[in-house]
Structure formats: structure tokens, C-alpha cells
Amino acid sequence: MRRVAVVTGASSGIGRALALELARDGYDVGLTARRVDRLESLAAAIRATGARAECVAADAARRDETHHAMRTLAERLGPIYLLVANAGIALGTDALEPDADALEAEFRVNLFGAFYAIEAVIPSMREHGAGHVVAMSSLAGYRGLPGAAGYCATKAALTRLIEGMRPDWALAGIRATIVHPGYVRSEMTDRNRFRMPFLMETEQAASLMVRAIRRRKKVCEFPRRMSLLVRCLVRYLPDRLLVTRVRADKQRARL
């Protein structure tokens, strides 16, 4: 019997590639995002693999829409076994011209959006005594970075949130995987005007994630070299070196 997976932020990037990979791995797939035309196109591509697929448009930042989407997808496909809380945004943070609206929007999608989806599916998972929550965090959560302080803060918060809930979930038969990707090719990274070390293709990232889900790993980090660089070096760098790097990247972007 095929299990049901739901992917938020599924209309592009890692979300889209992961939904396709999960379908190939034996899941029926529910899709949510704001762009309904892209969701419908993805659902058609998934059905072509022989899996069932349904989509419901929802803004991850809106609790009511997220709950409605999860409820509707469960009604159409069956109980949700796997939730991938993938929806995310990066708006940038200017330390000298602080913008609370941008920071709040990032937290609303990256942290609360994930929690809204979790809130919607945990009761069913608990009732069935089985389930798996996958949270899309980031290697950026290991260190606050100039120009992206808000994004880094949301990902650090998401990691700590899942770590704190994971022990109680385990007692209820629910597993959790925290994903810490580095730079992965997507619409989000296509906007970057700085060097992105070890940039990974979306399909490769999706394949690594599905492997981690299959193995029920608690943490999935990639690319390996980027993970080692961040955990062993970048998080301990003096602030002045980070500022120098950012200035150099900005200068190259202007050329």
C-alpha cells in the first residue's frame, strides 16, 4: 500500500524535485503552494509516473489556508504519513536600514508556516501511531550572516523547534528529519549575485533527501564539503572576515 506524503512549497525548486522523487519512491503525493498553475502541472507529471497526486493552493504564512490544504489533501488521498515542511523565503536583512516587515514575513513563512503544517498533521499521525515530519532548515542556521541575518535566524529557530519536539514525537511513533542544505539551484538562489560554493543541482538534493527519509535519519546535511566548512570553520570566523567577504561579493556583483 502506498503511503501519502505532502510537500509544502511544492511549486518550484527543491519542493518540486522532491515531490517527483517521492512519487518515484512509492508515495502518493499532496502538493501545496501559492501558484496553482504550477501545482497542477506538477500533479500531472506525478500522475504520469503512476502515483496519485492532488494539489491545493495555500499560502504557508496563513494558518487557516494551511490547515484547509492539509485537511483537503487527507480527504482526497488518505491519512498523511509524511509531511515535508519545505516552503521558505529569503528577503534579505539590511542591518543599517532594519525592516521589521521583511523579518516578520520570513518568520511567518519559514518558521510559523512549518509549524502550521505540523500542527495540522500531528493529531492524525498520533492517532495512527506512525508518521514522519521533515523540516527544511539550512546550513545557514549555524551562523548569522551579514545580509541574511533574518533568514539565518528563522532556520536556526526551525532546527531548535524540531529538536525540541522530536523526543515526544518518538514516543508516539512519529519520526523527524531536519534537513540542512547548502546552496541548491532554485529560483531563490538564482537571484543571488554572489559566489555560492558547492552549488548543488536540485534533483541531486532531492535524491539525497529521499534517501535520508528512507533511512529515517534525524539530520540530513549536504553538500558534505559545505557542511564541514560551515560547521567547522564559518561558524567560528571573526565578524570582520565575514564583512570583508560580503563587501567583496557586493563589489563583484556591481561589475
CORVENFEN-V133148 format. One record per run of one state. SS is the DSSP state (H for helix, E for strand, - for the rest). FROM is the first residue (numbers start at 1). TO is the last residue. If there is no record, write none. Layout:
SS&FROM&TO  SS&FROM&TO
This chain:
-&1&2  E&3&8  -&9&12  H&13&24  -&25&26  E&27&33  -&34&35  H&36&47  -&48&52  E&53&57  -&58&62  H&63&77  -&78&79  E&80&85  -&86&99  H&100&128  -&129&130  E&131&136  -&137&138  H&139&142  -&143&148  H&149&171  -&172&173  E&174&181  -&182&183  E&184&184  -&185&186  H&187&190  -&191&199  E&200&200  -&201&201  H&202&214  -&215&218  E&219&222  -&223&223  H&224&232  -&233&233  H&234&236  -&237&238  H&239&254  -&255&255
